[in-house]
Amino acid sequence: MKIVAVVVAHNRRDMLEGTLDALAAQERAPDAVLVVDNASADGSAELAASHPVVTEVLALARNTGGAGGFCAGTAHALMSLSAGAVWLMDDDSVPTPRALAELERAWRAYPGKVAVASSRVVWTDGRPHPMNTQRPRLFASRTRRRRARRAGAVPIRTGSFVSLLVDGHEVWRHGLPRADYFIWNDDLEYSARLLRHGDGILAPGSVAVHHTKEFAGALDAPGERFFYEVRNKIWTLFKSPAFGPVDKAAYGLHTFATWLRLLRRGPDRRSLARTLRRGLRAGFATRPRPNADVLAGLGPVAIEVASIDARAAWR
């Protein structure tokens, strides 16, 4: 299995260097490293091009957000680098030296087909990161639980782009991440889409450190980004095949309860309420544009994206 690490970067040069150094220190080295630079202005693309672990830099002419970067990077890894699997991560992710080795070990030990394998995500002090809690599979069958135990893993329903290993065949079957999400919930929708019927595992021995500024969840101080949380969650729950009725009800109730708690305790409740209404309107009134439309004008990678999504749509 040829594993291509895909790192999405935007204006965090120092953090990107830490991520690339961590990839160079892997006991099981990725077979290629692709850095997708989202039009950084701080020399991130130049740093990546000069780093010895990097195979290729895909420099995008405009910032497509994390979602667009993962969409373009996954397509390029499959089409141009012949990836059998893609290892997806942000530029503030620092995988520990055995991270990929443990992902692959659990993947191979699982007595069945794995669509997605996720690392355990911690903060800089080793505590489980509240922003990257992997959602367990509700009502996992005894077969799935038994298979996961044999691999020393846990069955999951969603994963995080902090460190996520995705089978290339599943990308061809189900398409790419939704570029129009821009930021937030793109990994939720994508992993849930791949795992609606496929098997996903959390490999506890694989650890990635998420270097956020604070030990906090994404909604602790969301600001204007709350719009993307709301719109993209509505898209995921109502405009995507990611969840069936039971999961949709469970995650939907949890989501709305979380938003209500945020409105009650938020420092600027009026602003949050306005952003919530705007996100709800956008979520219900629109749906994500095709990836090829979002990434139009970005050169050959837009053609690669269209090719994969067309084949997935045809299937």
C-alpha positions as protocol buffer text, in pm:
chain_id: "A"
residue {
  index: 1
  type: MET
  ca { x: 0 y: 0 z: 0 }
}
residue {
  index: 2
  type: LYS
  ca { x: 163 y: 323 z: -114 }
}
residue {
  index: 3
  type: ILE
  ca { x: 86 y: 584 z: 151 }
}
residue {
  index: 4
  type: VAL
  ca { x: 105 y: 952 z: 55 }
}
residue {
  index: 5
  type: ALA
  ca { x: 95 y: 1207 z: 337 }
}
residue {
  index: 6
  type: VAL
  ca { x: -109 y: 1513 z: 240 }
}
residue {
  index: 7
  type: VAL
  ca { x: -40 y: 1825 z: 448 }
}
residue {
  index: 8
  type: VAL
  ca { x: -257 y: 2134 z: 397 }
}
residue {
  index: 9
  type: ALA
  ca { x: -83 y: 2461 z: 486 }
}
residue {
  index: 10
  type: HIS
  ca { x: -177 y: 2827 z: 509 }
}
residue {
  index: 11
  type: ASN
  ca { x: 38 y: 3102 z: 662 }
}
residue {
  index: 12
  type: ARG
  ca { x: 177 y: 2895 z: 951 }
}
residue {
  index: 13
  type: ARG
  ca { x: 534 y: 2848 z: 836 }
}
residue {
  index: 14
  type: ASP
  ca { x: 681 y: 2759 z: 1175 }
}
residue {
  index: 15
  type: MET
  ca { x: 409 y: 2506 z: 1250 }
}
residue {
  index: 16
  type: LEU
  ca { x: 444 y: 2355 z: 903 }
}
residue {
  index: 17
  type: GLU
  ca { x: 814 y: 2302 z: 967 }
}
residue {
  index: 18
  type: GLY
  ca { x: 728 y: 2108 z: 1284 }
}
residue {
  index: 19
  type: THR
  ca { x: 485 y: 1889 z: 1092 }
}
residue {
  index: 20
  type: LEU
  ca { x: 738 y: 1813 z: 818 }
}
residue {
  index: 21
  type: ASP
  ca { x: 1010 y: 1738 z: 1073 }
}
residue {
  index: 22
  type: ALA
  ca { x: 771 y: 1494 z: 1240 }
}
residue {
  index: 23
  type: LEU
  ca { x: 702 y: 1324 z: 907 }
}
residue {
  index: 24
  type: ALA
  ca { x: 1077 y: 1291 z: 849 }
}
residue {
  index: 25
  type: ALA
  ca { x: 1107 y: 1120 z: 1190 }
}
residue {
  index: 26
  type: GLN
  ca { x: 844 y: 851 z: 1125 }
}
residue {
  index: 27
  type: GLU
  ca { x: 957 y: 494 z: 1195 }
}
residue {
  index: 28
  type: ARG
  ca { x: 740 y: 389 z: 902 }
}
residue {
  index: 29
  type: ALA
  ca { x: 809 y: 667 z: 655 }
}
residue {
  index: 30
  type: PRO
  ca { x: 531 y: 773 z: 419 }
}
residue {
  index: 31
  type: ASP
  ca { x: 609 y: 679 z: 60 }
}
residue {
  index: 32
  type: ALA
  ca { x: 558 y: 1038 z: -51 }
}
residue {
  index: 33
  type: VAL
  ca { x: 475 y: 1371 z: 111 }
}
residue {
  index: 34
  type: LEU
  ca { x: 256 y: 1623 z: -69 }
}
residue {
  index: 35
  type: VAL
  ca { x: 217 y: 1974 z: 73 }
}
residue {
  index: 36
  type: VAL
  ca { x: -85 y: 2170 z: -47 }
}
residue {
  index: 37
  type: ASP
  ca { x: -16 y: 2540 z: 8 }
}
residue {
  index: 38
  type: ASN
  ca { x: -327 y: 2758 z: 21 }
}
residue {
  index: 39
  type: ALA
  ca { x: -174 y: 3076 z: -124 }
}
residue {
  index: 40
  type: SER
  ca { x: 40 y: 3146 z: 184 }
}
residue {
  index: 41
  type: ALA
  ca { x: 216 y: 3480 z: 208 }
}
residue {
  index: 42
  type: ASP
  ca { x: 472 y: 3380 z: 473 }
}
residue {
  index: 43
  type: GLY
  ca { x: 703 y: 3154 z: 275 }
}
residue {
  index: 44
  type: SER
  ca { x: 529 y: 2827 z: 365 }
}
residue {
  index: 45
  type: ALA
  ca { x: 547 y: 2699 z: 6 }
}
residue {
  index: 46
  type: GLU
  ca { x: 918 y: 2782 z: -19 }
}
residue {
  index: 47
  type: LEU
  ca { x: 989 y: 2609 z: 313 }
}
residue {
  index: 48
  type: ALA
  ca { x: 803 y: 2299 z: 197 }
}
residue {
  index: 49
  type: ALA
  ca { x: 987 y: 2294 z: -136 }
}
residue {
  index: 50
  type: SER
  ca { x: 1323 y: 2300 z: 43 }
}
residue {
  index: 51
  type: HIS
  ca { x: 1239 y: 2039 z: 308 }
}
residue {
  index: 52
  type: PRO
  ca { x: 1402 y: 1699 z: 236 }
}
residue {
  index: 53
  type: VAL
  ca { x: 1094 y: 1496 z: 331 }
}
residue {
  index: 54
  type: VAL
  ca { x: 865 y: 1670 z: 79 }
}
residue {
  index: 55
  type: THR
  ca { x: 803 y: 1499 z: -255 }
}
residue {
  index: 56
  type: GLU
  ca { x: 595 y: 1774 z: -413 }
}
residue {
  index: 57
  type: VAL
  ca { x: 436 y: 2109 z: -333 }
}
residue {
  index: 58
  type: LEU
  ca { x: 96 y: 2185 z: -482 }
}
residue {
  index: 59
  type: ALA
  ca { x: 77 y: 2565 z: -463 }
}
residue {
  index: 60
  type: LEU
  ca { x: -279 y: 2690 z: -510 }
}
residue {
  index: 61
  type: ALA
  ca { x: -332 y: 3039 z: -652 }
}
residue {
  index: 62
  type: ARG
  ca { x: -597 y: 3127 z: -392 }
}
residue {
  index: 63
  type: ASN
  ca { x: -690 y: 3018 z: -43 }
}
residue {
  index: 64
  type: THR
  ca { x: -945 y: 2738 z: -74 }
}
residue {
  index: 65
  type: GLY
  ca { x: -962 y: 2671 z: 299 }
}
residue {
  index: 66
  type: GLY
  ca { x: -878 y: 2344 z: 464 }
}
residue {
  index: 67
  type: ALA
  ca { x: -1163 y: 2172 z: 280 }
}
residue {
  index: 68
  type: GLY
  ca { x: -1042 y: 2282 z: -63 }
}
residue {
  index: 69
  type: GLY
  ca { x: -686 y: 2190 z: 22 }
}
residue {
  index: 70
  type: PHE
  ca { x: -777 y: 1838 z: 129 }
}
residue {
  index: 71
  type: CYS
  ca { x: -998 y: 1795 z: -176 }
}
residue {
  index: 72
  type: ALA
  ca { x: -721 y: 1905 z: -416 }
}
residue {
  index: 73
  type: GLY
  ca { x: -448 y: 1719 z: -228 }
}
residue {
  index: 74
  type: THR
  ca { x: -636 y: 1390 z: -212 }
}
residue {
  index: 75
  type: ALA
  ca { x: -713 y: 1405 z: -584 }
}
residue {
  index: 76
  type: HIS
  ca { x: -352 y: 1488 z: -674 }
}
residue {
  index: 77
  type: ALA
  ca { x: -215 y: 1214 z: -449 }
}
residue {
  index: 78
  type: LEU
  ca { x: -431 y: 953 z: -621 }
}
residue {
  index: 79
  type: MET
  ca { x: -403 y: 1077 z: -978 }
}
residue {
  index: 80
  type: SER
  ca { x: -43 y: 1199 z: -996 }
}
residue {
  index: 81
  type: LEU
  ca { x: 136 y: 1018 z: -713 }
}
residue {
  index: 82
  type: SER
  ca { x: -45 y: 681 z: -746 }
}
residue {
  index: 83
  type: ALA
  ca { x: -142 y: 670 z: -379 }
}
residue {
  index: 84
  type: GLY
  ca { x: -304 y: 356 z: -243 }
}
residue {
  index: 85
  type: ALA
  ca { x: -395 y: 547 z: 72 }
}
residue {
  index: 86
  type: VAL
  ca { x: -373 y: 910 z: 179 }
}
residue {
  index: 87
  type: TRP
  ca { x: -265 y: 1024 z: 525 }
}
residue {
  index: 88
  type: LEU
  ca { x: -439 y: 1357 z: 580 }
}
residue {
  index: 89
  type: MET
  ca { x: -324 y: 1624 z: 826 }
}
residue {
  index: 90
  type: ASP
  ca { x: -318 y: 1999 z: 889 }
}
residue {
  index: 91
  type: ASP
  ca { x: -4 y: 2208 z: 925 }
}
residue {
  index: 92
  type: ASP
  ca { x: -51 y: 2223 z: 1302 }
}
residue {
  index: 93
  type: SER
  ca { x: -52 y: 1843 z: 1336 }
}
residue {
  index: 94
  type: VAL
  ca { x: 260 y: 1677 z: 1474 }
}
residue {
  index: 95
  type: PRO
  ca { x: 244 y: 1296 z: 1447 }
}
residue {
  index: 96
  type: THR
  ca { x: 462 y: 1113 z: 1698 }
}
residue {
  index: 97
  type: PRO
  ca { x: 734 y: 884 z: 1555 }
}
residue {
  index: 98
  type: ARG
  ca { x: 522 y: 567 z: 1558 }
}
residue {
  index: 99
  type: ALA
  ca { x: 201 y: 735 z: 1438 }
}
residue {
  index: 100
  type: LEU
  ca { x: 199 y: 594 z: 1084 }
}
residue {
  index: 101
  type: ALA
  ca { x: 348 y: 260 z: 1188 }
}
residue {
  index: 102
  type: GLU
  ca { x: 65 y: 207 z: 1438 }
}
residue {
  index: 103
  type: LEU
  ca { x: -201 y: 315 z: 1188 }
}
residue {
  index: 104
  type: GLU
  ca { x: -70 y: 66 z: 934 }
}
residue {
  index: 105
  type: ARG
  ca { x: -30 y: -208 z: 1196 }
}
residue {
  index: 106
  type: ALA
  ca { x: -393 y: -175 z: 1309 }
}
residue {
  index: 107
  type: TRP
  ca { x: -505 y: -148 z: 945 }
}
residue {
  index: 108
  type: ARG
  ca { x: -333 y: -476 z: 852 }
}
residue {
  index: 109
  type: ALA
  ca { x: -436 y: -655 z: 1173 }
}
residue {
  index: 110
  type: TYR
  ca { x: -804 y: -577 z: 1122 }
}
residue {
  index: 111
  type: PRO
  ca { x: -977 y: -890 z: 983 }
}
residue {
  index: 112
  type: GLY
  ca { x: -1176 y: -703 z: 722 }
}
residue {
  index: 113
  type: LYS
  ca { x: -1159 y: -402 z: 492 }
}
residue {
  index: 114
  type: VAL
  ca { x: -1071 y: -72 z: 661 }
}
residue {
  index: 115
  type: ALA
  ca { x: -1197 y: 246 z: 496 }
}
residue {
  index: 116
  type: VAL
  ca { x: -1054 y: 493 z: 748 }
}
residue {
  index: 117
  type: ALA
  ca { x: -802 y: 469 z: 1034 }
}
residue {
  index: 118
  type: SER
  ca { x: -759 y: 754 z: 1279 }
}
residue {
  index: 119
  type: SER
  ca { x: -490 y: 849 z: 1526 }
}
residue {
  index: 120
  type: ARG
  ca { x: -557 y: 943 z: 1887 }
}
residue {
  index: 121
  type: VAL
  ca { x: -527 y: 1322 z: 1906 }
}
residue {
  index: 122
  type: VAL
  ca { x: -376 y: 1496 z: 2210 }
}
residue {
  index: 123
  type: TRP
  ca { x: -281 y: 1851 z: 2303 }
}
residue {
  index: 124
  type: THR
  ca { x: 75 y: 1961 z: 2374 }
}
residue {
  index: 125
  type: ASP
  ca { x: 55 y: 1840 z: 2736 }
}
residue {
  index: 126
  type: GLY
  ca { x: -72 y: 1494 z: 2641 }
}
residue {
  index: 127
  type: ARG
  ca { x: -438 y: 1541 z: 2733 }
}
residue {
  index: 128
  type: PRO
  ca { x: -698 y: 1418 z: 2480 }
}
residue {
  index: 129
  type: HIS
  ca { x: -779 y: 1720 z: 2263 }
}
residue {
  index: 130
  type: PRO
  ca { x: -1145 y: 1829 z: 2301 }
}
residue {
  index: 131
  type: MET
  ca { x: -1150 y: 1958 z: 1944 }
}
residue {
  index: 132
  type: ASN
  ca { x: -1072 y: 1615 z: 1797 }
}
residue {
  index: 133
  type: THR
  ca { x: -1277 y: 1361 z: 1990 }
}
residue {
  index: 134
  type: GLN
  ca { x: -1344 y: 1067 z: 1761 }
}
residue {
  index: 135
  type: ARG
  ca { x: -1710 y: 976 z: 1753 }
}
residue {
  index: 136
  type: PRO
  ca { x: -1767 y: 608 z: 1837 }
}
residue {
  index: 137
  type: ARG
  ca { x: -1991 y: 402 z: 1612 }
}
residue {
  index: 138
  type: LEU
  ca { x: -2333 y: 391 z: 1774 }
}
residue {
  index: 139
  type: PHE
  ca { x: -2469 y: 37 z: 1810 }
}
residue {
  index: 140
  type: ALA
  ca { x: -2156 y: -116 z: 1654 }
}
residue {
  index: 141
  type: SER
  ca { x: -2221 y: -481 z: 1569 }
}
residue {
  index: 142
  type: ARG
  ca { x: -2049 y: -757 z: 1762 }
}
residue {
  index: 143
  type: THR
  ca { x: -1859 y: -841 z: 1446 }
}
residue {
  index: 144
  type: ARG
  ca { x: -1718 y: -489 z: 1417 }
}
residue {
  index: 145
  type: ARG
  ca { x: -1628 y: -479 z: 1786 }
}
residue {
  index: 146
  type: ARG
  ca { x: -1461 y: -820 z: 1769 }
}
residue {
  index: 147
  type: ARG
  ca { x: -1261 y: -723 z: 1459 }
}
residue {
  index: 148
  type: ALA
  ca { x: -1150 y: -397 z: 1619 }
}
residue {
  index: 149
  type: ARG
  ca { x: -1038 y: -576 z: 1936 }
}
residue {
  index: 150
  type: ARG
  ca { x: -826 y: -815 z: 1731 }
}
residue {
  index: 151
  type: ALA
  ca { x: -652 y: -513 z: 1579 }
}
residue {
  index: 152
  type: GLY
  ca { x: -612 y: -341 z: 1917 }
}
residue {
  index: 153
  type: ALA
  ca { x: -844 y: -68 z: 1792 }
}
residue {
  index: 154
  type: VAL
  ca { x: -1185 y: 90 z: 1850 }
}
residue {
  index: 155
  type: PRO
  ca { x: -1468 y: 114 z: 1591 }
}
residue {
  index: 156
  type: ILE
  ca { x: -1545 y: 478 z: 1504 }
}
residue {
  index: 157
  type: ARG
  ca { x: -1807 y: 662 z: 1301 }
}
residue {
  index: 158
  type: THR
  ca { x: -1609 y: 978 z: 1222 }
}
residue {
  index: 159
  type: GLY
  ca { x: -1248 y: 1095 z: 1222 }
}
residue {
  index: 160
  type: SER
  ca { x: -1043 y: 1413 z: 1215 }
}
residue {
  index: 161
  type: PHE
  ca { x: -810 y: 1557 z: 952 }
}
residue {
  index: 162
  type: VAL
  ca { x: -549 y: 1603 z: 1225 }
}
residue {
  index: 163
  type: SER
  ca { x: -431 y: 1251 z: 1133 }
}
residue {
  index: 164
  type: LEU
  ca { x: -655 y: 1034 z: 916 }
}
residue {
  index: 165
  type: LEU
  ca { x: -551 y: 745 z: 691 }
}
residue {
  index: 166
  type: VAL
  ca { x: -800 y: 693 z: 407 }
}
residue {
  index: 167
  type: ASP
  ca { x: -812 y: 401 z: 165 }
}
residue {
  index: 168
  type: GLY
  ca { x: -775 y: 525 z: -193 }
}
residue {
  index: 169
  type: HIS
  ca { x: -1035 y: 279 z: -322 }
}
residue {
  index: 170
  type: GLU
  ca { x: -1292 y: 441 z: -92 }
}
residue {
  index: 171
  type: VAL
  ca { x: -1210 y: 781 z: -241 }
}
residue {
  index: 172
  type: TRP
  ca { x: -1278 y: 646 z: -589 }
}
residue {
  index: 173
  type: ARG
  ca { x: -1607 y: 498 z: -466 }
}
residue {
  index: 174
  type: HIS
  ca { x: -1740 y: 788 z: -260 }
}
residue {
  index: 175
  type: GLY
  ca { x: -1567 y: 1094 z: -399 }
}
residue {
  index: 176
  type: LEU
  ca { x: -1355 y: 1365 z: -239 }
}
residue {
  index: 177
  type: PRO
  ca { x: -1398 y: 1598 z: 58 }
}
residue {
  index: 178
  type: ARG
  ca { x: -1644 y: 1882 z: -9 }
}
residue {
  index: 179
  type: ALA
  ca { x: -1432 y: 2182 z: -105 }
}
residue {
  index: 180
  type: ASP
  ca { x: -1720 y: 2427 z: -55 }
}
residue {
  index: 181
  type: TYR
  ca { x: -1715 y: 2371 z: 322 }
}
residue {
  index: 182
  type: PHE
  ca { x: -1402 y: 2592 z: 327 }
}
residue {
  index: 183
  type: ILE
  ca { x: -1338 y: 2534 z: 700 }
}
residue {
  index: 184
  type: TRP
  ca { x: -1495 y: 2326 z: 978 }
}
residue {
  index: 185
  type: ASN
  ca { x: -1688 y: 1999 z: 959 }
}
residue {
  index: 186
  type: ASP
  ca { x: -1531 y: 1896 z: 627 }
}
residue {
  index: 187
  type: ASP
  ca { x: -1364 y: 1604 z: 804 }
}
residue {
  index: 188
  type: LEU
  ca { x: -1687 y: 1519 z: 988 }
}
residue {
  index: 189
  type: GLU
  ca { x: -1885 y: 1499 z: 665 }
}
residue {
  index: 190
  type: TYR
  ca { x: -1616 y: 1318 z: 470 }
}
residue {
  index: 191
  type: SER
  ca { x: -1529 y: 1054 z: 727 }
}
residue {
  index: 192
  type: ALA
  ca { x: -1898 y: 997 z: 805 }
}
residue {
  index: 193
  type: ARG
  ca { x: -1971 y: 956 z: 433 }
}
residue {
  index: 194
  type: LEU
  ca { x: -1696 y: 695 z: 395 }
}
residue {
  index: 195
  type: LEU
  ca { x: -1798 y: 518 z: 715 }
}
residue {
  index: 196
  type: ARG
  ca { x: -2173 y: 507 z: 670 }
}
residue {
  index: 197
  type: HIS
  ca { x: -2130 y: 152 z: 547 }
}
residue {
  index: 198
  type: GLY
  ca { x: -1751 y: 111 z: 570 }
}
residue {
  index: 199
  type: ASP
  ca { x: -1540 y: 17 z: 871 }
}
residue {
  index: 200
  type: GLY
  ca { x: -1337 y: 281 z: 1054 }
}
residue {
  index: 201
  type: ILE
  ca { x: -1097 y: 232 z: 1343 }
}
residue {
  index: 202
  type: LEU
  ca { x: -918 y: 442 z: 1600 }
}
residue {
  index: 203
  type: ALA
  ca { x: -565 y: 310 z: 1661 }
}
residue {
  index: 204
  type: PRO
  ca { x: -482 y: 416 z: 2020 }
}
residue {
  index: 205
  type: GLY
  ca { x: -110 y: 351 z: 1971 }
}
residue {
  index: 206
  type: SER
  ca { x: -100 y: 609 z: 1691 }
}
residue {
  index: 207
  type: VAL
  ca { x: -78 y: 955 z: 1843 }
}
residue {
  index: 208
  type: ALA
  ca { x: -82 y: 1301 z: 1685 }
}
residue {
  index: 209
  type: VAL
  ca { x: -29 y: 1623 z: 1877 }
}
residue {
  index: 210
  type: HIS
  ca { x: -260 y: 1907 z: 1773 }
}
residue {
  index: 211
  type: HIS
  ca { x: -73 y: 2233 z: 1831 }
}
residue {
  index: 212
  type: THR
  ca { x: -362 y: 2472 z: 1889 }
}
residue {
  index: 213
  type: LYS
  ca { x: -295 y: 2788 z: 2092 }
}
residue {
  index: 214
  type: GLU
  ca { x: -523 y: 2678 z: 2374 }
}
residue {
  index: 215
  type: PHE
  ca { x: -665 y: 2358 z: 2518 }
}
residue {
  index: 216
  type: ALA
  ca { x: -1019 y: 2424 z: 2400 }
}
residue {
  index: 217
  type: GLY
  ca { x: -1295 y: 2300 z: 2174 }
}
residue {
  index: 218
  type: ALA
  ca { x: -1371 y: 2462 z: 1841 }
}
residue {
  index: 219
  type: LEU
  ca { x: -1682 y: 2635 z: 1980 }
}
residue {
  index: 220
  type: ASP
  ca { x: -1528 y: 2783 z: 2295 }
}
residue {
  index: 221
  type: ALA
  ca { x: -1478 y: 3119 z: 2116 }
}
residue {
  index: 222
  type: PRO
  ca { x: -1593 y: 3068 z: 1756 }
}
residue {
  index: 223
  type: GLY
  ca { x: -1645 y: 3430 z: 1649 }
}
residue {
  index: 224
  type: GLU
  ca { x: -1749 y: 3473 z: 1286 }
}
residue {
  index: 225
  type: ARG
  ca { x: -1636 y: 3120 z: 1210 }
}
residue {
  index: 226
  type: PHE
  ca { x: -1953 y: 3004 z: 1383 }
}
residue {
  index: 227
  type: PHE
  ca { x: -2122 y: 3064 z: 1047 }
}
residue {
  index: 228
  type: TYR
  ca { x: -1925 y: 2777 z: 893 }
}
residue {
  index: 229
  type: GLU
  ca { x: -2002 y: 2554 z: 1192 }
}
residue {
  index: 230
  type: VAL
  ca { x: -2376 y: 2608 z: 1145 }
}
residue {
  index: 231
  type: ARG
  ca { x: -2400 y: 2608 z: 766 }
}
residue {
  index: 232
  type: ASN
  ca { x: -2172 y: 2306 z: 727 }
}
residue {
  index: 233
  type: LYS
  ca { x: -2346 y: 2105 z: 998 }
}
residue {
  index: 234
  type: ILE
  ca { x: -2681 y: 2165 z: 826 }
}
residue {
  index: 235
  type: TRP
  ca { x: -2527 y: 2062 z: 495 }
}
residue {
  index: 236
  type: THR
  ca { x: -2387 y: 1748 z: 660 }
}
residue {
  index: 237
  type: LEU
  ca { x: -2712 y: 1650 z: 829 }
}
residue {
  index: 238
  type: PHE
  ca { x: -2954 y: 1735 z: 549 }
}
residue {
  index: 239
  type: LYS
  ca { x: -2764 y: 1763 z: 219 }
}
residue {
  index: 240
  type: SER
  ca { x: -2518 y: 1472 z: 245 }
}
residue {
  index: 241
  type: PRO
  ca { x: -2550 y: 1093 z: 239 }
}
residue {
  index: 242
  type: ALA
  ca { x: -2308 y: 1077 z: 536 }
}
residue {
  index: 243
  type: PHE
  ca { x: -2567 y: 983 z: 799 }
}
residue {
  index: 244
  type: GLY
  ca { x: -2862 y: 749 z: 806 }
}
residue {
  index: 245
  type: PRO
  ca { x: -3181 y: 827 z: 1004 }
}
residue {
  index: 246
  type: VAL
  ca { x: -3057 y: 702 z: 1343 }
}
residue {
  index: 247
  type: ASP
  ca { x: -2720 y: 876 z: 1327 }
}
residue {
  index: 248
  type: LYS
  ca { x: -2882 y: 1188 z: 1185 }
}
residue {
  index: 249
  type: ALA
  ca { x: -3122 y: 1208 z: 1479 }
}
residue {
  index: 250
  type: ALA
  ca { x: -2850 y: 1144 z: 1738 }
}
residue {
  index: 251
  type: TYR
  ca { x: -2594 y: 1388 z: 1596 }
}
residue {
  index: 252
  type: GLY
  ca { x: -2860 y: 1643 z: 1509 }
}
residue {
  index: 253
  type: LEU
  ca { x: -2997 y: 1655 z: 1866 }
}
residue {
  index: 254
  type: HIS
  ca { x: -2646 y: 1677 z: 2007 }
}
residue {
  index: 255
  type: THR
  ca { x: -2558 y: 1958 z: 1764 }
}
residue {
  index: 256
  type: PHE
  ca { x: -2863 y: 2171 z: 1840 }
}
residue {
  index: 257
  type: ALA
  ca { x: -2813 y: 2122 z: 2216 }
}
residue {
  index: 258
  type: THR
  ca { x: -2452 y: 2234 z: 2180 }
}
residue {
  index: 259
  type: TRP
  ca { x: -2556 y: 2548 z: 1992 }
}
residue {
  index: 260
  type: LEU
  ca { x: -2815 y: 2636 z: 2257 }
}
residue {
  index: 261
  type: ARG
  ca { x: -2558 y: 2598 z: 2536 }
}
residue {
  index: 262
  type: LEU
  ca { x: -2319 y: 2820 z: 2343 }
}
residue {
  index: 263
  type: LEU
  ca { x: -2586 y: 3090 z: 2302 }
}
residue {
  index: 264
  type: ARG
  ca { x: -2664 y: 3082 z: 2673 }
}
residue {
  index: 265
  type: ARG
  ca { x: -2304 y: 3118 z: 2792 }
}
residue {
  index: 266
  type: GLY
  ca { x: -2139 y: 3302 z: 2502 }
}
residue {
  index: 267
  type: PRO
  ca { x: -1979 y: 3643 z: 2570 }
}
residue {
  index: 268
  type: ASP
  ca { x: -2160 y: 3808 z: 2277 }
}
residue {
  index: 269
  type: ARG
  ca { x: -2489 y: 3627 z: 2254 }
}
residue {
  index: 270
  type: ARG
  ca { x: -2650 y: 3874 z: 2014 }
}
residue {
  index: 271
  type: SER
  ca { x: -2370 y: 3837 z: 1763 }
}
residue {
  index: 272
  type: LEU
  ca { x: -2375 y: 3459 z: 1796 }
}
residue {
  index: 273
  type: ALA
  ca { x: -2753 y: 3453 z: 1748 }
}
residue {
  index: 274
  type: ARG
  ca { x: -2722 y: 3661 z: 1430 }
}
residue {
  index: 275
  type: THR
  ca { x: -2450 y: 3430 z: 1300 }
}
residue {
  index: 276
  type: LEU
  ca { x: -2660 y: 3126 z: 1389 }
}
residue {
  index: 277
  type: ARG
  ca { x: -2956 y: 3260 z: 1191 }
}
residue {
  index: 278
  type: ARG
  ca { x: -2732 y: 3342 z: 895 }
}
residue {
  index: 279
  type: GLY
  ca { x: -2579 y: 2995 z: 902 }
}
residue {
  index: 280
  type: LEU
  ca { x: -2917 y: 2825 z: 925 }
}
residue {
  index: 281
  type: ARG
  ca { x: -3050 y: 3023 z: 628 }
}
residue {
  index: 282
  type: ALA
  ca { x: -2745 y: 2939 z: 419 }
}
residue {
  index: 283
  type: GLY
  ca { x: -2749 y: 2574 z: 523 }
}
residue {
  index: 284
  type: PHE
  ca { x: -3114 y: 2511 z: 438 }
}
residue {
  index: 285
  type: ALA
  ca { x: -3133 y: 2739 z: 131 }
}
residue {
  index: 286
  type: THR
  ca { x: -2819 y: 2616 z: -45 }
}
residue {
  index: 287
  type: ARG
  ca { x: -2615 y: 2303 z: -95 }
}
residue {
  index: 288
  type: PRO
  ca { x: -2239 y: 2256 z: -153 }
}
residue {
  index: 289
  type: ARG
  ca { x: -2127 y: 2341 z: -504 }
}
residue {
  index: 290
  type: PRO
  ca { x: -1950 y: 2070 z: -706 }
}
residue {
  index: 291
  type: ASN
  ca { x: -1582 y: 2049 z: -620 }
}
residue {
  index: 292
  type: ALA
  ca { x: -1482 y: 2122 z: -979 }
}
residue {
  index: 293
  type: ASP
  ca { x: -1674 y: 2452 z: -965 }
}
residue {
  index: 294
  type: VAL
  ca { x: -1517 y: 2555 z: -633 }
}
residue {
  index: 295
  type: LEU
  ca { x: -1166 y: 2478 z: -757 }
}
residue {
  index: 296
  type: ALA
  ca { x: -1215 y: 2607 z: -1112 }
}
residue {
  index: 297
  type: GLY
  ca { x: -922 y: 2803 z: -1248 }
}
residue {
  index: 298
  type: LEU
  ca { x: -661 y: 2627 z: -1036 }
}
residue {
  index: 299
  type: GLY
  ca { x: -502 y: 2439 z: -1323 }
}
residue {
  index: 300
  type: PRO
  ca { x: -463 y: 2063 z: -1374 }
}
residue {
  index: 301
  type: VAL
  ca { x: -566 y: 1976 z: -1018 }
}
residue {
  index: 302
  type: ALA
  ca { x: -921 y: 2094 z: -1099 }
}
residue {
  index: 303
  type: ILE
  ca { x: -930 y: 1835 z: -1378 }
}
residue {
  index: 304
  type: GLU
  ca { x: -806 y: 1564 z: -1138 }
}
residue {
  index: 305
  type: VAL
  ca { x: -1079 y: 1657 z: -889 }
}
residue {
  index: 306
  type: ALA
  ca { x: -1348 y: 1648 z: -1159 }
}
residue {
  index: 307
  type: SER
  ca { x: -1226 y: 1307 z: -1281 }
}
residue {
  index: 308
  type: ILE
  ca { x: -1251 y: 1143 z: -939 }
}
residue {
  index: 309
  type: ASP
  ca { x: -1586 y: 1297 z: -846 }
}
residue {
  index: 310
  type: ALA
  ca { x: -1734 y: 1208 z: -1187 }
}
residue {
  index: 311
  type: ARG
  ca { x: -1636 y: 846 z: -1143 }
}
residue {
  index: 312
  type: ALA
  ca { x: -1777 y: 840 z: -789 }
}
residue {
  index: 313
  type: ALA
  ca { x: -2102 y: 1000 z: -905 }
}
residue {
  index: 314
  type: TRP
  ca { x: -2127 y: 746 z: -1186 }
}
residue {
  index: 315
  type: ARG
  ca { x: -2090 y: 459 z: -940 }
}
